[in-house]
Amino acid sequence: MPEWLIIITPFLYLGLLFAIAYAADKRADSGRSLVNNPYVYTLSIAVYCTAWTFYGSVGRAAEDGMSFLTIYLGPTLMAILWWLVLRKMIRIAKQHRITSIADMIASRYGKSMLLGGLATFIAVVGITPYIALQLKAVSASFDVLLTFPDGTDMATGGGLIGDKAFWVASLLAVFTILFGTRNIDATERLEGMVVAVAFESIVKLLAFLAVGFFVTFMLFQGPAEIVNQVREQEALRELLDFRHSAGGYGSWLALTLLSMAAIMFLPRQFQVTVVENVNEDHLRTAAWLFPLYLLLINVFVLPIALAGLLYFGDGSVDPDNFVLALPLAEGNELLAMFVYLGGFSAATGMVIVATIALAIMVSNDLVMPALLRMRHLPVIERIGLRRLIIYVRRVIIVGIVLLGYAYFRLIAETYALVSIGLISFVAVAQFAPAILLGMYWKGASRQGAITGLVLGFLIWFYTLFAPSLADPGWLPSGPLENGPFGIAWLHPYALFGLEDLGPITHALFWSMLGNIGGLVLVSLMTRQSDIERIQATLFVDVFLRSEQDTRFWQGNASIGDVEALLARFIGEERAAEALAPYLPRHGDPSEAATRQAPPELVNHAERLLSGTIGSASARVMVSSIVKGEALTFEGVMEILDATSQAIEYSQRLEQKSRQLEQATQELRAANERLKELDQLKDEFVSMVSHELRTPLTSIRAFGEILLNNPDMEDEQRREFLEVVVRESERLTRLINQVLDLSKIESGWSEWQLRSLDLRGVLQEGIAATSQLFQERELPLEEDLPDEPCVVKGDGDRLIQLVINLLSNAVKFSEPGQGPVMVALKPSGSFLELRVTDSGPGIPEHERERVFDKFHQINDQQAGKPKGSGLGLAICKRIADLHWGTIHAENSEHAGATFVVRLPQAGGEHCDVT
């Protein structure tokens, strides 16, 4: 492949990243942020997948089989706990304007400069091998593209000037400077960088899936063929066994725990997951999407590794290079170039984010304390602290990248990619005890954290990092062979005689034992200072406090002094904006500047400075303008208690307000229902009065005629008496309906429950209403089964139900429109009775309400309600008390159908208790 193409492609790709980051920053400046998106946030977390993932995982799988999965199993398990652990870290970082891992530790343990500097030193030493890993991967991939299949190393041809890795490191340093040091407030999100990293995550995923698909399904005929060929070779067969791993199950457990710590405490992961987080709810998406990403980018790792071992059986190709070598061996140079860009993306993303994170740490926790002691020097006064910090961070970025390059050239070339990465993983795991115990245990002290970090780091350095310097000859090899001074139990790989563990597991075990043991024991034996106890309470109880809950200062400081301090670090314009809410709207500004600053303003100023120079340096600067002492722990606790009580009281008021609002709504709804029932009652009373008055009037009128005319002819007397009898029956029916409803609602205490044939009930009901059908000249069609339809119930009540339904059907049917139809049929364990009239039907919104007491449908035929409005209510209650249901529906042609479902006798619904 032409060398010019291999060289220019990364430059063009970095130019594309530059354009993406620039456009993202412009959108953010105009208020159209791209990073306030859970998917962009999750893709930025995928910066975890570096060149180690892209090249090294294949190399490890080729040597050790399935054990490569541990590096991704840990983050997957940790994602389950993100809502509990990472959300708390994010909340703490936002409230205290935390800028880095070192700042997190320093702030928790009394805003200690010593702890911040110690954590920074550990991070730089620990991450340097990881940066070297990326440069090694880029350099190796360049060699493969340029020289395959010869394998000649041309990366360093021509000395430093001709060293491609050096120029890549330089280019990455420039890119990092452009988008990592535009301002010095580290808590201001680097949106351009985040979007660029998210884009790189997509590129490296697509590239790896592309080469995986090519190798698995085009070079071979699928995973089955690869597995079958591997099983035929005894030397490779054990790679398919989960039990095959250096160190066995202990190694699996150690590497899983190690990767769980890495996804949380690698400086670059802290930067993207905590500092760059804009919404805690994005964790809900990241908790499932990030494990899915890890699954996708690893699904072809083992097939590629096995395919490479089968294809290059002579061992001529380094397994770390299988991803590139396989498409090149098949002449697919276009795919190889895409894979090269994917690996380049994986490496550059890590270097950019890690370098920015380390630069912030070094600037805030190592350089700033020194600058603050020399802040009155003429050169500093002339340049200004704000501009000086930006220049310092740029120098630091160059220094960190060059440090990684130096480690790569002097040491890393003798190690596999995964081995280099694991050295860094054990280093950053030393942050886990101080942070996790500090978040959940108020008793963890500053001296305990220092002890734990020092012991953990020294053990890591002795058991893992120092041996990595001895292998290439930079340290004497004697201690590796016999132990220092010939003392075998001090052997770096077998400390205190523990010989059965691999180097990584061994170093992790002893460093964690020393770290956790030192932190806990010293914390139990020492007394915390007031500021330590305050910070411990604020960290552990972060969800109970707000950003404005605490005031640390009880001394005096003028508003002018606070403004001048802020202006030196964040600029005059931002300082004025920060002070605006605390200044009077009217009056002389110069007079306001001489007034005493309220504690809230001093607190706010310290938080602003924390985002610029770190929490420890910010406290030093604020203390330099405050005349007096900081509040004691007891004083802060009093404020916290008062604030908590106020918040609790406010929350109780809010809860009561919500309860009152809900009760008001319920009362309003009940009142509306009462109004409706009252109206129905009035209508019912009016209707019943009318219905009672009509027959009574007729009875009285015809009775008076009969009384006043004793000589009336017998025929006419009989006719008048029939009218009196008919009206009396009508009156009786109305009164009986009211009485029946009252009895039915009292339950079945007076009912006679027995098994009976529902067909006989229907026949009796039909006979009782036959006169109504004759008077209205309405035909009645019956559809009854031949076999018995047995139900358990009260015969009189069921007859009443049938009569009411048939009477209702007669009432709303018109002669000549069609017959009234009665049907009875089984339906599963129920019997279904259907009564259909030929009336106008029931509007959909009325189908449930027709069974309400007193409710009648208006606008039917003559426009007036018919009957008392109790017949269907009685039917509903009878059906309910017989373990059945009743509902109304419109028939297919015309009219309404009332459907009653009653359980057949013997069914589980028919038991009476």
Disulfide bonds with the S-S distance in Angstrom:
none
